[in-house]
């Protein structure tokens, strides 16, 4: 037994060393991505729009290149001043807007730079210079239109998304329970106090039994963003208003946000639960801190599902609030009936959702995980950073919980 164990350890050590080498190379490569990505974001559109056969007058080419270089230098500088220790809101607005703008310009420079140029070539339209200039104006036109539309989408009061969700273990007395979900409000450098009030007015028209906020209230401390968050105190629910922390709270003194939400009349479900009772039936409404909480160093902050369910009757259905969809693996292992999450923003600016999907099991909507567990992922009520939403509209979600017994009786 000992020899076999030793042999396995030796083999495992050799295999582990072999596996560790490529992993180490990948980790080293990942460290350079924050340096390489901004260069690509600005260099690719610069090349496609100015230097891919257009033969612009020298002054135009130099001025355009200068603007791209200024953006490449200015964007990270503004974002560092806006989101770093200085927390300068004006710099954050400039940096975030540049980031959103160049992402859209990069995306359509790549797509139209390849597809449109190929289509023009196949169709025999003009010569090389004509095709290059057509691509330039098409990229600029499409990008400008999408950014204008995306800005309007980001700043509007979200549309209400309604859906019925059947939970097999939900008692008939709870059939028709109305749950409203808002999340990722991200109050921040752009003052959105009026927008916040209008969102809360919309929520109040939905006659909710339970209103949930699944985190990322703001970018900044509770003291700094209090005026924008204050309208949350006007939200009405017949049973309860509940809240869990998101990862952005842990960038901005999370306990201050927990205390403010408590002050505004919301119940912070920090690894605890409450019972929602109606018609002789009960639903466990539980919540956990964000998965990043433990690494924040704040005493008592961590995602602890067993603690959230401690004392709950295991025969009762459970509605769980967890900021990030990837908590669903733990939820499914505990037999949770429905998890509500946000975090992804639905990608916010297309096609960023493909990158989000690498980190999260779902980007938006209702999905099933395991034999029992459903996950609803909201696209978010606000926006983070760049004030744009492109092909990823924000939402206020109304989920009507349905019981098989109640549906059969109807």
N, C-alpha and C positions, 0 to 999 in steps of 0.2 A: 504493500500500500504506500509506504513511504517513498519507494523508488519511483512508482508510477506518478505520485504527486510531484516529485522533484523533476521528473522528465517533462511533465506537462508544464511545470513552471518555466523550465528552460525553453521549451518550444514556444510557450506563450510569450516569454521574454523576447525571443528572436522575432516572432511574428509581430509582437507589439512594437518592437523597434522598427521593423519594416513598415508597419502601418503609420508609425509616428512620423517618419520622414516626410511622406507626402502631406500629412496633416500639418506639419510644421511649415512646409513650403506654402501651403494654402493660407495659413495664418499670417505668414510674412507678406503674402500677396494682398490679403485683405487690408493690411495696414496702409497700403498705398492707395486704396480706392478713394478715400476722402480727398486725396491730392489729385488723382487722375480724373475723377468724375467731373469736377468743375471745368477742367481744361477741355474735356470732350464736349460738355454742354455748350460751351461758347465757341470752340474751334470748329465743330462740325457745321453749325449754321453759317458761321463766317465764311467757310470754304464754299458751301453750297450756294450761298446768296451772292458772293462777291468774286470768287476766284475759280469757278468751275466752267470757264469758257465764255463768260458774259462779255469780257473785254470792255468793262466800264471805263470811262475817262479816269485818268490817274487820280484826280482830286476826289472823285466819288469813291474809288477803291480805298484810298488812304483814309478818308474820313470815316467810311464804314468800318474798316479794320480798326481804326482808333476807338470807335464806339464799342466794339466787341472786346477789345483789350481793357477798356475802362470798366466794362461790366464784369469781366473776369476778375479784375482786381477789387472792384468796389463791392461786389455781392458778398463775398466772404467777410470782408472788412465790416460791412454794415450789419451782417448777421451776428458777427462776434460781439459788436457793440450793443446790438439790440437784444440778444439772447444770452450773452455772457454775464459777467459780474456787474457791468454797468447798467444793464436792463433799460436802455434808452428806447422808448417807444417809437420815436421818429425813425431811428436807425433800423429798428425791427421792421417797420412798415416798408421802408425802402428795400431792405434785403429780401424780405419775404416776397414782395411784388416782383423783384428781379428774378427770384428763383422760379416763381410760377410762370412768368413770361418766357424765360429761356427754356424751361421744360417743354412748353407748348411749341416754341419755335424749333427746338431740337427735334421733337417728335415729327413734326410735319416737314422739316427739312429732310429727314431721313426718308419718310414715306413718299413724299412728292418728288424728292430728289432722285429716287429710283423709279417709282412706278409711273409718274407722269412723264418723266424723260423717256422712259421705255415706250410708253404709249405714243408719244409724239414722234419718236424715231420710227416706230412701226407704221404710223400713219403718214410718214413722209412730210411732216410739217416743218417748213423752214430749214435753215442750216443749223449747225451746231450752236452758233451764237444766239440765234432766234430761240431755239429750244431752251437754252440755258436761261435766257432772260424771262421767258414764259414761266419757267419753274420758279424763278426768284419772285415774280409778282404773285404767282399762285400761293407760294408759301407765306408771303407777307399778308396777303388778303385773307387766307384761311385762318392764320394765326390771330390776326387782329379781330376777326369776327368771333372766333372761339373765346378769346380773352374778354371781349365785351360781354358776350353771352354768359361766360363763366363767372364774371364779376357780378352780374345781375342775379344769377342763380345762387351765389354764395351769400349775397346780402338780403335776399328775400326771406319772408317767413316761410318755413318749410311746408310743403304739402303734407296732408295727413294720409298715411298709408294704413288701410284697414285690412285686417285678415282674421278669420276664425282659426283657432288652434284647438284641436281635439286632444284631450289628455285622458287616456283610458281609465286612470284611477281617480279622476275628478268626480266627486259626488254630485248627484242631481241638483242638490240645493245650491251649488256654486255654478251651475250652468248659466252662461251669459255674463259671467264676471268680466268687467271691463278694466283692462290693464293698459295704461298709457306709458309709453317709454320715450324719454328724451335722454340724450347722451351727447358727450363731446361738444358741449356748448362753446368751450374754448374762448371765454371772454378774454380779450387781450389788448394789444396796442391800439387797434381800431375801436373806438368807443361804441359799444352796441347796446347801451342801456335801453334805448327806445325799442330796438329789435327784441331784446330780452322781454320787455313788457308785452309786446305783441305776441311773442311765442307763448307766454303764460296765459294770455287772453284766449288764444286758440286752444290750449290744453283745457281750459275751463269750460269750453263749449262741448267737450267730449263726455262730460258726466262720468268721470272715471271712478271706479271703486278703489283702485290702487294706481298711484303714479310713481314711476321709478326713474331715477337718474343714475346711470351706470358709469359715472365718472368723467374725468377730464373736464371739470367745470371751467377751468380758466388756465391761462398762461400768466403766472404772476401770483403773488400772495393774496390771501383773503383780504387783507387790509387794503391792498392796492386796487383790487378789482371789486370791492364791496358794492359800489354803486351799480355795476352791471349785473351782479348776482342778486341784488336786493329784490327784484321782481319775483324771484322764485318763492318768496314768502307769501305771494298772493295765490299760488296754485292751490286748487281745491280738489279733495278726494273724499269720498264717503267713508273710506276705511283707513287708509294710511298713505303717507308720502315717504318713500324710502330711498336711500342713497348709499352707494359704495364708491370707494376711491378708485381713481384711474392712475395711470403711470405719471401723468403730468402733475398731479397733486404732489408727488414725491420730488418734483423739481422745485416746488414752491411752498415749503412748509405745510405739509399735508395736515398736520393736526389743527392748524388754523382753519382749514377748509372744513374739517369735521366739526369743529366748534361752531363755525358760522352756519353750516347747514342745520345743526341742532338748534341754533338760535332762531333760524327762519322757520322752524316747525317741522323739519324733515327728520326722520329717524335714521341715523347712520347705522347701517347693518354691518358692523365691523366684526365679522366672524361670529354672528349671532343670528337669531331668527325671531319671527313673530308669527302668530296665527291669524289668518283671515277666515272668519266664520260667517256662514250664511245658510239659512234653510236647514240647519242641523248638520251641515257638513263643514269640514275644515281643510284649509290649504296652508301648508308651511311656506312662508316667504322668508328665504334665507339670503344672506349676503356675505361675501368675503372681500378682504382687502385685495388690491391689485397684486399680481404675481411679482411685481418689482418691489413691493413694500419691504420685504425682509432685508434686501440689500441697501435700503435707504438708511439703515442704522437707527431709525426711530424705535424707541422702546415699545414693544407690544404690537407693532405693525407687521403683519405677515398674512399670507393667504392660508387660512386654516379651515378647511371644509368640515373636518370632523368636529371642530369646535363650534362651527356655525350650526351644525345639526344636533349638537349635544342636547339631550332631553326631548327631542322631537319623536313623536310616534312614527316608527318606520313604516307603518301601514298607510300613512297619509301621503298624498301627492306633494311634491316639492317644486316650488318655483325658486330658482337661484339667480341672484344678480352677481355677475362677475365681469369685470370690465373687458378683459381680453377673451376672444373666442377660443384661444388655445387652452383655456382652463377646462374645456369640454372633456378632455380625456379623464381628468379626475372626477368631473361631474358624472360621466357615464359609468365609471367604476363604482360610484356610490349609488347608482340607480336614480339619479335626479330625473324628474319628469320634463322640466323645461328650464333651460338656461337663457337668460337675456344678457346680451353683450353689445358693445360698441367698438371703439378703438380703430377700426379699419377705415372709416369714412367712405367705404365703398371704393377706395382708391383715390378719391377726391378729384384728381386730374388724370384722365385717361392718357396713356395706358398703364398708369402706376399700379393698378390693381394686380397686374401680373407679378410685381415685386412683393406686394403685400401677401399674395398667396403663398409665397415661399415660407413666410413666417407664421401664417395663420391658416387654420383648417377651413375657414369660410370667410368670404369677403362681405356678403350681404344676403339677407333673406333667411328663410326657414330651411333647416337641414336636419337630417336624422343621424344620430351617432349611437351605434349599439342597438340593442333590442328595444330599449324604452326611451332613451333620452333624445329630446328635440333641442335644437339650438336656434335662437333667433338672433341674427346679427344686424344691428341697425347701421345704416350709412352715416348716422350722426345728424345732430340738429344744427350744429354750427360748422366751422371750418378751422383747421389749424394752419397757421403761417400764411402761405399765399392766399390772397382773398379771391380765389377762383374755384369753381366746381364745374368740371367739364365731363359730361356723360356719367356723372355720379351725383345725382341730386340729393340734397339733404332731406330729412324726413322727421316728422313726429309720428310715432307708431301707435295705433290702437289695436290691441290684440284682444279679441273676445274669446274667452276660454269656454270650451264646449265639453260637456260630459256625454258619454255614450248613452247613459240612461236618460238624460235630459233631452237629447236629440231624438231618441226613440219615442219618448212621450209626446214630443211635439209632432 
